[in-house]
Amino acid sequence: MQLSGNKVRKLEFLMADAVAQSADCVITIGGIQSNHCRATAVAAKYLNLDCYLILRTSKALVDEDPGLTGNLLVERLVGAHVDLVSKEEYAKVGSVMLTDSLKEKLIREGRRPYVIPVGGSNSLGTWGYVEAIQEIERQQLDISSDSTGKPGFHDIVAKGLGYALTTAEELKFVKEVAAATGVILDPVYSGKAVFRMLKDMNDNPGKWEGRKVLFIHTGGLLGLYDKVDQLAPMVGNFRRMDIAESVPRKDGTGKMF
Ligand SMILES: *Cc1c(COP(=O)(O)O)cnc(C)c1O
């Protein structure tokens, strides 16, 4: 859903529930660059539901226009309503109270809101992952097996500096993986997870040797736009083209010849 990721798996079930309950709008909550909130905003639009996002930002920015960087551009293009809260407010009352109070407000206005929890992570949403694994099995990928011959699943917990905080080393790693493979990892989750996975492969080679590894890339590309200031010194590679004045004109085909 406008650059997708794992969150659409959960939304497939959650949005169906919203429609089944005759909701006319959905409410969800997350960080200022939440991929889940972006995917929800687009999914809601596809289903002709209004979308209310509660986004957590710093105290210094909570009264400002949140701008159009990354996920925010998509959310605002599709017309999601954005309510900003500070990290302190979020920590004080918690996501459930915040979504519930917006829900009560909308009900008083005669709306029929459906609340999706942080990340879409509840028991209903988890069915999306059950289906994802079945899909992998159907594709008959030879996924890594444990000693019983069954696939072994590992959730790589790689918090690093903390949620949405990226070290220069991790960002450099994201850049190196992109330059080496064409695969763009995301700064919040997959970049840290691959970083730790490769580190573990180096530190504990015996654990990984001879195994086939399927790494599930969970999306999150748009979050990288929030890191452009940190990335700028690592990219570069452009120059003004040097065209000799003596080069004659030669038309090509197509509109731009
Ligand atoms: C949310 C998110 C995750 C974590 O997924 P959960 O389903 O919330 O555990 C991983 N990667 C990306 C890019 C995400 O946005």
Ligand as a Chemical Component Dictionary entry (heavy atoms), coordinates in Angstrom:
data_LIG
# 
_chem_comp.id                   LIG 
_chem_comp.type                 NON-POLYMER 
_chem_comp.pdbx_formal_charge   0 
_chem_comp.three_letter_code    LIG 
# 
loop_
_chem_comp_atom.comp_id 
_chem_comp_atom.atom_id 
_chem_comp_atom.alt_atom_id 
_chem_comp_atom.type_symbol 
_chem_comp_atom.charge 
_chem_comp_atom.model_Cartn_x 
_chem_comp_atom.model_Cartn_y 
_chem_comp_atom.model_Cartn_z 
_chem_comp_atom.pdbx_ordinal 
LIG C1 C1 C 0 6.520 -2.123 12.101 1  
LIG C2 C2 C 0 7.678 -2.610 11.347 2  
LIG C3 C3 C 0 8.325 -3.792 11.709 3  
LIG C4 C4 C 0 7.917 -4.585 12.909 4  
LIG O1 O1 O 0 6.727 -5.237 12.614 5  
LIG P1 P1 P 0 5.709 -5.652 13.704 6  
LIG O2 O2 O 0 4.680 -6.353 12.906 7  
LIG O3 O3 O 0 5.173 -4.369 14.300 8  
LIG O4 O4 O 0 6.426 -6.511 14.665 9  
LIG C5 C5 C 0 9.376 -4.215 10.951 10 
LIG N1 N1 N 0 9.819 -3.513 9.875  11 
LIG C6 C6 C 0 9.210 -2.383 9.481  12 
LIG C7 C7 C 0 9.739 -1.655 8.281  13 
LIG C8 C8 C 0 8.121 -1.882 10.197 14 
LIG O5 O5 O 0 7.534 -0.735 9.832  15 
# 
loop_
_chem_comp_bond.comp_id 
_chem_comp_bond.atom_id_1 
_chem_comp_bond.atom_id_2 
_chem_comp_bond.value_order 
_chem_comp_bond.pdbx_ordinal 
LIG C1 C2 SING 1  
LIG C2 C3 SING 2  
LIG C2 C8 DOUB 3  
LIG C3 C4 SING 4  
LIG C3 C5 DOUB 5  
LIG C4 O1 SING 6  
LIG O1 P1 SING 7  
LIG P1 O2 DOUB 8  
LIG P1 O3 SING 9  
LIG P1 O4 SING 10 
LIG C5 N1 SING 11 
LIG N1 C6 DOUB 12 
LIG C6 C7 SING 13 
LIG C6 C8 SING 14 
LIG C8 O5 SING 15 
# 
